[in-house]
């Protein structure tokens, strides 16, 4: 950061609410008075010309008389340039580029006869209209002129170059390998244009070759690969036969000679915004200088690659230039996008902070104080930190369920109560698919009082086969103040079961899976446990999933055995019901302790492993179909090329065989696209079943766990959501770390069967530790026996430690 600031000596704001582009400013001596004028054009269509009156630098301030011309155009002004653009006239004119035209204006000065001074009038000389959208304009003595006349070259957005020889149309040609508009500049010493092509190569085209209509293919004289986009290109004439080309890229500043030889290059450690190269001194003692404005609002002055000066700017400019006035030579001209125009110079008034003298202090007892402080820190409890009230409080409630269309939905209201003013709050919702919260994210700004946010929960209408693994909804509120550390408030609510299940009769139903949950107290009656579904006493209650393919879950309360019996069409449909039973049973017996347990032999471990194998097999099938589609697409493109070549022969027999082949390829490709859509849907359904079985396994392990710490780590490992379906790889790596070196696995093989076998071995090992009284897993070793991860490669550690 620089200690110096750029000092303003003249400033004004151009209009109100106007916007200026990166080519909106031009500096030139329009009247031959020995001082420059500033020409501005805004995207709102206003053209302005400024001239500074002579005054000492200390008294150089903006005066209304400095605005010589202000004129409203019919179209936005994209760029302004100056040059001798009128035949038989040695004076300079202003060329204004609009989106679909270029207009050349002359400036006439009418001498004043009173104290009001001279009057300046803008006169339209001629206009050229074109059909293509213009991007940039270049003015110069194209064709090797002596400098007595200038031509205008307009580049359109699609890479077409149009040259106007003053009032007459010159020629139009298209640049090759052009996809994106980039800056274009004219190099007078070699009579050529410089621009960037689609390959991010700096290319140089001779003017005579572009103007030659007999050349169908325009080839560059030289090219240089930059490998990055270009913000701006500028040229500086050292002599009439020597010109330097300056290019400002995303991360580099280049300087080329006119023949394309790279003179020097500077790697920038910041993001540049704009730049202006210039020369100091007379040939042959000239110095190549460059001013670059960074994204941190600083101007850096370079002598080739050496940084000579750095100063802080008070605003963010989009254009920087140099101008000379009688009162101030070589001042900086800065223009922002909002029209803030300033003339500045590099001041030498530093902002230096003088540190106060350190008082003399006795350090004899410092060591003892440090030891005592460490002991106090170690004895401190984290309770003080956890007991501090958050700045934000959430109160969530579920509103009544209602039907809409073919599905059901419910509203959720969240009362957000800040204790202090909060600048930003972001509320997110996390639910298991296919349940959806809309909107998923709520943003609040400048929160000073209580506010109620309402969202909607429902099931995806286009996903009727996926399994709902849980009805829990986690509401997270991230809040931040301007002066404090960001905070987080989290709350978990349960969505209504009616979003997922509805009551069904138990007649003529076959159940393939069952389990029992034992309780110490008598089981709660079903009419009390599920009072929103039944009104009378029932021995058993059957639920049906609200999907296209109905599945059933039946609950039976057995008071004699002090247990609940759950039967279902499959274990993947049970977790929501078991979670609701445990939650509601605990709420019923909240005044007394009631132990709930289950038999570990009834856990659906075999179904869990079978679902993993089916999920892996579906992923392999998806990869196979994707490879087939890629091969068919390549074949289709080859047939198309052959077909186009055969069509040049203008005979029906030449394309008869290819016609049949391309039709068969297209039909096969259509079938494979339908197949991959079906496989992706199957994979989505299977993944939902896998997550549901994972949650069920964790729920039942919690009822027979003897090591809750390992259970919590196991839950964080296997209940993992991922969009790219890499569940097996992530869980395998996590369990391998969790288990440590107690089990040796063949994890180097790429065969998915080996990964499934390794998963089964690891999960069995962890389940055994959870359901039996054993020590913690071996990953929790003492810190002194572990070796940290080195940021240096093992092959290089000896070099750094020797």
TITI-82351 format. One line per 8 residues: number of its first residue (from 1); their letters; for each residue z, x, y of C-alpha. Coordinates in steps of 0.001 Angstrom, whole numbers. Layout:
BEGIN
NUM = A = Z:X:Y | ... $
! end
This chain:
BEGIN
1 = XXXXXXXX = 0:0:0 | -971:1293:3422 | 1542:2045:6134 | -1000:1174:8835 | -2498:-2055:10057 | -5942:-2819:11429 | -5444:-3625:15092 | -7249:-6590:16686 $
9 = XXXXXXXX = -8821:-6236:20112 | -11067:-9339:20235 | -10849:-12502:18161 | -11998:-16102:18117 | -12361:-19011:15704 | -15894:-20294:15244 | -15774:-24072:15208 | -13348:-26265:13313 $
17 = XXXXXXXX = -13538:-26783:9590 | -16779:-24834:9238 | -17616:-22640:6241 | -19410:-19302:6364 | -21183:-17515:3497 | -21413:-13829:2670 | -24752:-13468:4551 | -23715:-15419:7639 $
25 = XXXXXXXX = -23409:-12441:10023 | -25895:-10023:11560 | -25257:-7244:14102 | -28111:-6032:16339 | -29015:-5279:19931 | -31145:-8299:20824 | -31775:-7497:24494 | -32020:-3674:24471 $
33 = XXXXXXXX = -28906:-3372:26629 | -27342:-565:24594 | -24697:-2746:22976 | -24741:-4993:19945 | -24726:-8742:19670 | -23125:-10759:16879 | -25261:-13490:15299 | -23476:-16071:13104 $
41 = XXXXXXXX = -24741:-18989:11067 | -22456:-21422:9241 | -23129:-23616:6244 | -22499:-26560:8560 | -25720:-25660:10394 | -24355:-24084:13598 | -25999:-20923:14974 | -23993:-18788:17414 $
49 = XXXXXXXX = -24707:-15575:19312 | -21858:-13542:20832 | -21969:-10730:23377 | -18960:-8746:24614 | -18577:-7996:28312 | -17656:-4504:29371 | -13921:-3947:29628 | -11407:-1257:28669 $
57 = XXXXXXXX = -10167:-1532:25048 | -6706:-2548:26215 | -8150:-5522:28173 | -10884:-6441:25690 | -10165:-10092:24926 | -12229:-13121:24078 | -13731:-14970:26988 | -15701:-18257:26829 $
65 = XXXXXXXX = -18600:-16444:28456 | -18837:-14186:25377 | -20449:-17100:23506 | -24056:-16723:24638 | -25712:-19337:22413 | -24413:-22193:20259 | -26913:-24519:18641 | -26682:-27175:15908 $
73 = XXXXXXXX = -29400:-26950:13256 | -30710:-29706:11010 | -29879:-27836:7778 | -27178:-25434:6557 | -27658:-21813:7550 | -27731:-19570:4475 | -28472:-16274:6231 | -29375:-14801:9596 $
81 = XXXXXXXX = -31464:-11657:10201 | -33078:-9976:13185 | -36415:-8228:13605 | -39765:-8107:15374 | -41147:-11229:13769 | -43622:-12425:16421 | -47010:-10855:16771 | -47812:-9158:20091 $
89 = XXXXXXXX = -44152:-9224:21129 | -41947:-6104:21088 | -38684:-8056:21470 | -36390:-8859:18587 | -36045:-12353:17234 | -33579:-14233:15023 | -34693:-15405:11584 | -32609:-18261:10168 $
97 = XXXXXXXX = -32808:-19074:6461 | -32249:-22692:5442 | -32287:-24025:1853 | -35975:-25030:2071 | -37311:-23329:5204 | -37181:-20256:7398 | -37172:-20656:11169 | -37781:-17825:13665 $
105 = XXXXXXXX = -36149:-18208:17088 | -36676:-16253:20252 | -33878:-15618:22751 | -34742:-15886:26437 | -32425:-14717:29193 | -32595:-16597:32500 | -31038:-14595:35309 | -28363:-16472:37199 $
113 = XXXXXXXX = -28426:-16845:40938 | -24732:-17723:41293 | -21423:-16452:39939 | -21883:-18344:36704 | -23942:-15476:35293 | -27059:-15392:33143 | -28159:-18244:30904 | -29458:-17712:27367 $
121 = XXXXXXXX = -31874:-20163:25754 | -32894:-20313:22099 | -36569:-21143:21570 | -38103:-22021:18190 | -41236:-19900:17674 | -42435:-21004:14210 | -41219:-22355:10873 | -42249:-21876:7240 $
129 = XXXXXXXX = -41301:-24510:4669 | -41242:-24042:908 | -40542:-26136:-2192 | -38111:-23807:-3998 | -34418:-23460:-3161 | -33882:-20258:-1201 | -31172:-17734:-2075 | -31555:-14692:211 $
137 = XXXXXXXX = -33846:-13220:2839 | -34925:-9662:3664 | -36605:-8593:6928 | -38398:-5254:7294 | -41670:-3414:7958 | -43135:-4111:4516 | -46258:-2208:3547 | -45301:1002:5337 $
145 = XXXXXXXX = -45505:-235:8911 | -44584:1904:11889 | -41755:-392:12924 | -43688:-2344:15565 | -43690:-5490:13419 | -41513:-6941:10648 | -42208:-9322:7770 | -39847:-11731:6012 $
153 = XXXXXXXX = -39289:-11883:2253 | -37472:-14890:717 | -36063:-14885:-2822 | -35513:-18258:-4440 | -32879:-19203:-6998 | -35383:-18927:-9870 | -36495:-15386:-8988 | -39697:-16148:-7071 $
161 = XXXXXXXX = -40369:-13787:-4137 | -42301:-15177:-1146 | -43477:-12922:1708 | -44458:-14214:5139 | -46362:-11850:7423 | -44938:-13209:10658 | -46719:-16541:11347 | -48995:-16248:8285 $
169 = XXXXXXXX = -48285:-16683:4584 | -48504:-13406:2643 | -48109:-13885:-1118 | -45800:-15308:-3771 | -44837:-13695:-7106 | -42136:-14082:-9760 | -39879:-11210:-10763 | -39693:-10591:-14524 $
177 = XXXXXXXX = -36475:-10843:-16575 | -34720:-12975:-13998 | -32089:-15606:-14858 | -29408:-15396:-12181 | -29793:-14808:-8421 | -28608:-11388:-7271 | -28840:-9619:-3884 | -32160:-8089:-2870 $
185 = XXXXXXXX = -32727:-5364:-260 | -35680:-3442:1179 | -35855:373:1104 | -38076:1528:3954 | -38519:5144:2871 | -40165:4175:-446 | -41521:753:639 | -39836:-1048:-2246 $
193 = XXXXXXXX = -37355:-3817:-3043 | -34063:-3303:-4904 | -32370:-6036:-6964 | -30564:-6682:-10245 | -32198:-8301:-13273 | -30780:-10368:-16135 | -29969:-7220:-18159 | -27629:-6092:-15344 $
201 = XXXXXXXX = -30023:-3243:-14543 | -30726:-2128:-10998 | -34535:-2268:-10640 | -36932:-1113:-7914 | -40312:-2831:-7339 | -42989:-1380:-5068 | -44205:-3720:-2348 | -47866:-2942:-3030 $
209 = XXXXXXXX = -47460:-3793:-6734 | -45763:-7104:-5951 | -48530:-7964:-3476 | -51328:-7086:-5933 | -52494:-10404:-7544 | -54399:-8571:-10298 | -51174:-7256:-11864 | -49947:-9962:-14207 $
217 = XXXXXXXX = -46882:-7986:-15328 | -44726:-6579:-12561 | -43105:-3349:-13747 | -40285:-1605:-11862 | -40760:1916:-10541 | -37341:2886:-11803 | -34282:1161:-13239 | -30649:2019:-13903 $
225 = XXXXXXXX = -28306:118:-16207 | -25072:-834:-14441 | -23532:-3109:-17058 | -21762:-5263:-14464 | -22643:-7867:-11904 | -23268:-6822:-8318 | -21509:-8290:-5296 | -23737:-6735:-2640 $
233 = XXXXXXXX = -26479:-4145:-2055 | -26890:-2249:1225 | -29271:482:2393 | -28568:3205:4948 | -31335:5280:6563 | -30369:8916:6995 | -33838:9888:8249 | -37189:8148:8322 $
241 = XXXXXXXX = -37972:9583:4893 | -34492:9513:3329 | -32588:6344:2462 | -29440:5828:395 | -28878:2696:-1686 | -25278:1486:-1902 | -24267:-975:-4616 | -20901:-2718:-4879 $
249 = XXXXXXXX = -20105:-3843:-8424 | -17145:-5575:-9978 | -15275:-2345:-10684 | -17497:451:-9348 | -19135:1603:-6127 | -22525:3329:-6614 | -24714:5357:-4291 | -28356:6047:-5253 $
257 = XXXXXXXX = -31069:8039:-3570 | -34325:6308:-2732 | -35998:7607:-5901 | -33317:6072:-8150 | -31223:9198:-8756 | -27501:8428:-8864 | -25866:10456:-6096 | -22234:9553:-6750 $
265 = XXXXXXXX = -20103:6766:-8185 | -16519:5696:-7476 | -14354:3819:-9975 | -12337:1170:-8101 | -8802:336:-9192 | -8891:-3041:-7437 | -11196:-6025:-7056 | -13574:-5540:-4097 $
273 = XXXXXXXX = -14560:-8407:-1810 | -17144:-6925:563 | -18240:-3544:1877 | -20230:-1815:4599 | -21741:1697:4249 | -22688:3781:7293 | -23274:7378:8346 | -21487:9626:10817 $
281 = XXXXXXXX = -23058:12533:12684 | -26625:13741:13002 | -28885:15116:10256 | -28320:17503:8499 | -24546:17238:9145 | -24324:13546:8363 | -21443:12076:6361 | -21903:9092:4096 $
289 = XXXXXXXX = -19016:6717:4730 | -18171:3321:3288 | -15599:641:4117 | -14496:-1588:1219 | -12258:-4644:1564 | -10005:-5276:-1454 | -8563:-8512:-2789 | -5163:-7442:-1431 $
297 = XXXXXXXX = -6465:-7731:2157 | -6772:-3998:2745 | -9708:-2005:4101 | -10292:1380:2484 | -12520:3989:4133 | -14279:6451:1795 | -16090:9693:2520 | -18370:9509:-514 $
305 = XXXXXXXX = -15729:9343:-3283 | -12725:10575:-1263 | -10373:8043:263 | -9907:8967:3928 | -7998:5994:5321 | -6395:2733:4271 | -5146:-43:6518 | -3777:-3533:6044 $
313 = XXXXXXXX = -5670:-6595:7282 | -3986:-9659:8701 | -6415:-12087:7021 | -8954:-12237:4187 | -12531:-11484:5370 | -15736:-12207:3461 | -17960:-9959:5643 | -17308:-6553:7184 $
321 = XXXXXXXX = -19677:-4710:9549 | -19699:-2191:12413 | -20762:-2809:15995 | -20904:-723:19162 | -20106:-1982:22619 | -19765:-182:25909 | -16047:-821:25831 | -15552:174:22187 $
329 = XXXXXXXX = -17878:2204:19999 | -17971:1709:16218 | -15468:-1160:16021 | -15029:-3242:12882 | -16488:-6741:12795 | -14675:-9032:10358 | -15504:-12639:9485 | -13610:-14958:7141 $
337 = XXXXXXXX = -14971:-17948:5253 | -13236:-20305:7674 | -14846:-18752:10771 | -12151:-16328:11918 | -14183:-13656:13804 | -12423:-10481:14905 | -13317:-7115:16409 | -10829:-4498:15205 $
345 = XXXXXXXX = -10203:-782:15090 | -8176:1442:12767 | -4876:1773:14556 | -2320:4513:14154 | 797:2442:14616 | 2610:2896:11304 | 5204:554:9859 | 7776:3081:8692 $
353 = XXXXXXXX = 11162:2122:7294 | 13857:4698:7907 | 16406:4623:5129 | 20026:4756:6366 | 22152:7740:5562 | 24105:7481:2345 | 27857:7494:2859 | 29894:10252:1281 $
361 = XXXXXXXX = 31529:8879:-1847 | 33943:10201:-4421 | 32357:10123:-7881 | 35352:11338:-9872 | 36250:7910:-11233 | 32653:6685:-11592 | 32421:7553:-15293 | 35629:5691:-16116 $
369 = XXXXXXXX = 34459:2701:-14118 | 31149:2698:-15974 | 32919:2744:-19369 | 35194:-90:-18290 | 32245:-2106:-17001 | 30410:-1730:-20319 | 33461:-2995:-22186 | 33678:-6014:-19913 $
377 = XXXXXXXX = 29998:-6778:-20409 | 30343:-6579:-24186 | 33343:-8920:-24129 | 31638:-11440:-21913 | 30606:-14647:-23625 | 27290:-16314:-23177 | 29180:-19579:-22752 | 29191:-19125:-18988 $
385 = XXXXXXXX = 25408:-19042:-18944 | 24950:-21988:-21289 | 27511:-24104:-19442 | 25614:-23900:-16167 | 23989:-27205:-15411 | 20175:-27139:-15227 | 18462:-28039:-11997 | 16582:-30827:-13772 $
393 = XXXXXXXX = 17785:-33666:-15988 | 15628:-35776:-18310 | 16412:-39261:-19582 | 13864:-40576:-22078 | 13654:-44109:-23446 | 11207:-45888:-25745 | 9884:-49242:-24530 | 8756:-52159:-26659 $
401 = XXXXXXXX = 5907:-51724:-29127 | 2744:-53698:-28479 | -653:-54203:-30098 | -3861:-53276:-28345 | -7187:-53699:-30096 | -6949:-52635:-33729 | -3962:-50321:-33220 | -407:-50249:-31941 $
409 = XXXXXXXX = 1062:-48305:-29069 | 4314:-47954:-27209 | 5275:-46780:-23726 | 7676:-43912:-23064 | 9531:-43645:-19770 | 11073:-40362:-18617 | 13494:-40369:-15707 | 13296:-36990:-13972 $
417 = XXXXXXXX = 16381:-36259:-11853 | 16512:-33010:-9837 | 19833:-31734:-8533 | 18041:-29599:-5919 | 14584:-29586:-4409 | 12056:-28277:-6962 | 8583:-27095:-5980 | 6803:-27600:-9302 $
425 = XXXXXXXX = 7500:-29485:-12566 | 5281:-29596:-15633 | 6170:-32058:-18417 | 4533:-31592:-21832 | 4761:-33634:-25031 | 4522:-32363:-28587 | 3901:-34728:-31513 | 2375:-34323:-34949 $
433 = XXXXXXXX = -1204:-35445:-35393 | -2628:-38061:-35728 | -78:-39355:-33196 | -1153:-38821:-29596 | 663:-38853:-26252 | -1470:-39722:-23234 | -1430:-37930:-20884 | -372:-34791:-22728 $
441 = XXXXXXXX = 704:-32981:-19532 | 2230:-34391:-16346 | 2398:-32268:-13165 | 4841:-33020:-10348 | 4870:-31242:-6977 | 7655:-30967:-4380 | 10194:-33020:-6319 | 13107:-34008:-4034 $
449 = XXXXXXXX = 14296:-37291:-5545 | 14451:-39142:-8857 | 11114:-40197:-10302 | 10056:-42103:-13414 | 7080:-40959:-15470 | 5451:-43285:-17987 | 3233:-42125:-20844 | 1756:-43869:-23862 $
457 = XXXXXXXX = 2097:-43018:-27577 | -389:-44224:-30157 | -2302:-43196:-33263 | -5832:-41826:-33030 | -8291:-44614:-33720 | -10914:-42333:-35267 | -8454:-40624:-37642 | -7227:-43222:-40137 $
465 = XXXXXXXX = -6815:-40924:-43141 | -4513:-38185:-41831 | -838:-38352:-42741 | 1891:-38644:-40122 | 4454:-35975:-41010 | 7101:-36874:-38426 | 7769:-39341:-35609 | 9695:-36837:-33508 $
473 = XXXXXXXX = 8409:-36277:-29974 | 9579:-33189:-28096 | 9585:-33605:-24305 | 9622:-30264:-22437 | 9948:-29973:-18672 | 9184:-26600:-17089 | 10400:-26364:-13515 | 10373:-23674:-10871 $
481 = XXXXXXXX = 11603:-23100:-7363 | 10215:-20629:-4875 | 13325:-18452:-4957 | 14742:-18970:-8471 | 13773:-18070:-12001 | 11779:-20823:-13786 | 13780:-23081:-16092 | 13213:-25326:-19095 $
489 = XXXXXXXX = 14743:-28664:-20101 | 13947:-30117:-23513 | 14684:-33436:-25177 | 13710:-34869:-28577 | 13100:-38592:-29111 | 11952:-40546:-32143 | 8933:-42784:-31858 | 9088:-46261:-33466 $
497 = XXXXXXXX = 8324:-46409:-37189 | 6072:-49376:-36476 | 3433:-46954:-35176 | 3076:-45622:-38711 | 4376:-48224:-41182 | 4531:-51960:-41652 | 6451:-54056:-44188 | 4720:-54977:-47475 $
505 = XXXXXXXX = 5708:-56828:-50629 | 6589:-54767:-53729 | 4630:-56844:-56242 | 2122:-55080:-58526 | 2590:-51641:-56999 | 2503:-48364:-58904 | 4441:-45383:-57593 | 3664:-41822:-58673 $
513 = XXXXXXXX = 6641:-40041:-57100 | 10329:-40836:-56640 | 13574:-39195:-55564 | 17202:-40107:-54899 | 19465:-39314:-51975 | 23184:-39415:-52775 | 25884:-40202:-50201 | 29670:-40000:-50226 $
521 = XXXXXXXX = 30132:-43452:-48712 | 28426:-46658:-49725 | 24745:-46793:-48722 | 24045:-48856:-45648 | 22444:-52226:-46286 | 18711:-52230:-45678 | 18911:-55150:-43234 | 21263:-53005:-41122 $
529 = XXXXXXXX = 19406:-49758:-41643 | 15981:-51210:-40779 | 16950:-54236:-38716 | 13660:-54256:-36789 | 11742:-54888:-40033 | 13910:-57376:-42016 | 16335:-60181:-41103 | 17809:-61062:-44507 $
537 = XXXXXXXX = 19512:-59067:-47235 | 17063:-57352:-49573 | 17646:-55129:-52556 | 14584:-53092:-51742 | 12175:-52669:-48866 | 8541:-51580:-49116 | 6525:-49983:-46316 | 2750:-49694:-46057 $
545 = XXXXXXXX = 934:-47067:-44006 | -1225:-48394:-41175 | -4417:-46601:-42204 | -7761:-47353:-43783 | -6427:-46370:-47229 | -2996:-48001:-47578 | -198:-46026:-49195 | 3224:-47401:-50035 $
553 = XXXXXXXX = 6832:-46223:-49831 | 9622:-48300:-51366 | 13351:-47901:-50537 | 16128:-49228:-52783 | 19814:-49101:-51852 | 22022:-48561:-54927 | 25672:-49237:-53955 | 26897:-48685:-57505 $
561 = XXXXXXXX = 25460:-45162:-57579 | 26079:-44527:-53861 | 22493:-43486:-53330 | 19105:-44426:-51923 | 16089:-44403:-54202 | 12715:-43685:-52630 | 9462:-44316:-54505 | 6025:-43723:-53060 $
569 = XXXXXXXX = 2310:-43347:-53745 | 2716:-39609:-53128 | 5323:-37225:-51723 | 3233:-36525:-48600 | 3897:-40082:-47313 | 7698:-39954:-47638 | 8970:-37519:-45011 | 8982:-40008:-42121 $
577 = XXXXXXXX = 10969:-42508:-44215 | 13515:-39925:-45415 | 14021:-38579:-41886 | 14629:-42130:-40629 | 17113:-42851:-43458 | 19074:-39681:-42748 | 19050:-40272:-38976 | 20083:-43933:-39189 $
585 = XXXXXXXX = 22656:-43295:-41928 | 24248:-40587:-39786 | 24316:-42914:-36753 | 26008:-45629:-38843 | 28722:-43237:-40078 | 29024:-41246:-36851 | 32784:-41861:-36656 | 33437:-40233:-40023 $
593 = XXXXXXXX = 31940:-37394:-41998 | 29541:-38542:-44710 | 27910:-35864:-46851 | 24290:-36507:-47909 | 22663:-34500:-50669 | 19798:-34543:-53154 | 18836:-32866:-56416 | 16945:-29633:-55863 $
601 = XXXXXXXX = 14917:-30264:-59028 | 13308:-33307:-57380 | 11790:-31315:-54530 | 7959:-31604:-54467 | 7340:-27880:-54891 | 4512:-28352:-57430 | 2736:-30864:-55145 | 3193:-28424:-52270 $
609 = XXXXXXXX = 1490:-25616:-54198 | -1300:-27938:-55341 | -1989:-28982:-51742 | -2136:-25327:-50649 | -4729:-24588:-53356 | -6812:-27620:-52342 | -6583:-26623:-48681 | -7788:-23091:-49484 $
617 = XXXXXXXX = -10618:-24459:-51602 | -11766:-26726:-48754 | -11796:-23751:-46368 | -13978:-21821:-48816 | -16305:-24794:-49099 | -16521:-25052:-45309 | -17421:-21364:-44988 | -20095:-21745:-47679 $
625 = XXXXXXXX = -21703:-24734:-45931 | -21610:-22897:-42586 | -23418:-19934:-44127 | -26055:-22267:-45576 | -26572:-23916:-42182 | -26933:-20505:-40523 | -29543:-19499:-43100 | -31445:-22772:-42685 $
633 = XXXXXXXX = -31448:-22403:-38879 | -32940:-18918:-39183 | -35546:-20238:-41597 | -36349:-23114:-39232 | -36926:-20741:-36301 | -39207:-18518:-38385 | -41280:-21524:-39475 | -41538:-22644:-35845 $
641 = XXXXXXXX = -42894:-19259:-34784 | -45434:-19294:-37616 | -46409:-22842:-36695 | -47014:-21929:-33056 | -49152:-18972:-34094 | -51202:-21155:-36453 | -51718:-23796:-33791 | -53706:-21261:-31785 $
649 = XXXXXXXX = -56425:-21458:-34468 | -57023:-25157:-33534 | -57579:-26260:-37148 | -55720:-28926:-39104 | -55784:-27010:-42417 | -54014:-23974:-40952 | -50740:-25901:-40358 | -50751:-28289:-43325 $
657 = XXXXXXXX = -48460:-26157:-45512 | -46131:-25233:-42692 | -45818:-28888:-41714 | -44400:-29794:-45119 | -42101:-26754:-45119 | -40637:-27487:-41696 | -40040:-31145:-42622 | -38193:-30152:-45807 $
665 = XXXXXXXX = -36118:-27582:-43904 | -35230:-30142:-41240 | -34220:-32705:-43861 | -32032:-30173:-45703 | -30483:-29070:-42420 | -29644:-32686:-41532 | -27969:-33175:-44922 | -25913:-30021:-44488 $
673 = XXXXXXXX = -24804:-31110:-41008 | -23583:-34399:-42465 | -21846:-32493:-45257 | -20043:-30128:-42886 | -18802:-33090:-40858 | -17408:-34630:-44042 | -15793:-31331:-45115 | -14145:-30862:-41724 $
681 = XXXXXXXX = -12658:-34348:-41933 | -11385:-33645:-45454 | -9905:-30354:-44240 | -8152:-32115:-41377 | -6640:-34709:-43720 | -5568:-32054:-46229 | -3923:-30001:-43499 | -1931:-33040:-42349 $
689 = XXXXXXXX = -760:-33533:-45951 | 193:-29859:-46116 | 2317:-30098:-42966 | 3910:-33335:-44201 | 4884:-31694:-47519 | 6212:-28681:-45609 | 8463:-30930:-43551 | 9574:-32855:-46636 $
697 = XXXXXXXX = 10426:-29617:-48416 | 12500:-28482:-45412 | 14229:-31895:-45188 | 15224:-31896:-48882 | 16239:-28234:-48755 | 18568:-29135:-45908 | 20363:-31621:-48211 | 21033:-29003:-50911 $
705 = XXXXXXXX = 21200:-25844:-48792 | 23923:-23279:-49145 | 22476:-20902:-46567 | 21510:-22717:-43372 | 20519:-19540:-41531 | 17789:-18684:-44042 | 16729:-22359:-44054 | 16190:-22299:-40271 $
713 = XXXXXXXX = 14076:-19134:-40529 | 12085:-20657:-43397 | 11483:-23820:-41356 | 10134:-21842:-38388 | 7822:-20023:-40804 | 6099:-22781:-42779 | 6091:-25682:-40287 | 3383:-23987:-38247 $
721 = XXXXXXXX = 513:-25767:-36496 | -2785:-24017:-35921 | -6137:-25324:-34754 | -8279:-22779:-36587 | -6812:-23605:-40040 | -5368:-20131:-40732 | -2070:-21555:-41976 | -2001:-19556:-45227 $
729 = XXXXXXXX = -2616:-16193:-43551 | 52:-16714:-40899 | 2679:-18030:-43315 | 1975:-15227:-45817 | 2523:-12533:-43179 | 5657:-14250:-41863 | 7202:-14675:-45308 | 6338:-11089:-46217 $
737 = XXXXXXXX = 8283:-9907:-43196 | 11123:-12348:-43932 | 11537:-11200:-47524 | 11163:-7512:-46777 | 10654:-5000:-49575 | 12351:-7011:-52339 | 9010:-8236:-53701 | 5840:-6178:-54119 $
745 = XXXXXXXX = 2686:-8197:-53440 | -1020:-7481:-53679 | -1777:-8456:-50084 | -4718:-6063:-49700 | -7071:-8261:-51735 | -9417:-10596:-49842 | -9516:-13114:-52707 | -7870:-16397:-51557 $
753 = XXXXXXXX = -6468:-16867:-55068 | -4322:-13751:-54597 | -3035:-15138:-51278 | -2066:-18446:-52919 | -307:-16636:-55762 | 1573:-14458:-53269 | 2611:-17547:-51296 | 4008:-19183:-54439 $
761 = XXXXXXXX = 6009:-16059:-55294 | 7457:-15752:-51798 | 8299:-19447:-51393 | 10035:-19546:-54804 | 12076:-16499:-53816 | 13156:-18013:-50482 | 13995:-21411:-52029 | 16176:-19667:-54595 $
769 = XXXXXXXX = 18105:-17936:-51793 | 18518:-21177:-49847 | 19808:-23224:-52766 | 22165:-20531:-54107 | 25077:-18625:-52587 | 23600:-15248:-51784 | 23505:-12814:-48937 | 20956:-12932:-46168 $
777 = XXXXXXXX = 17421:-11799:-46758 | 16917:-8038:-46661 | 15037:-8144:-43363 | 18352:-8381:-41529 | 19296:-4736:-42007 | 21430:-2598:-39793 | 19677:-1398:-36697 | 20259:2250:-37398 $
785 = XXXXXXXX = 18365:2034:-40700 | 15246:521:-39180 | 12396:2371:-37541 | 10860:908:-34449 | 7153:481:-33900 | 5755:3496:-32103 | 3197:2878:-29325 | 1540:6170:-30345 $
793 = XXXXXXXX = -627:6458:-33427 | 1086:8145:-36358 | -1548:10863:-36389 | -669:11701:-32768 | 3132:11568:-33004 | 3427:15215:-34026 | 1489:16228:-30942 | 3843:14379:-28590 $
801 = XX = 7046:15449:-30374 | 6246:19088:-31010 $
! end
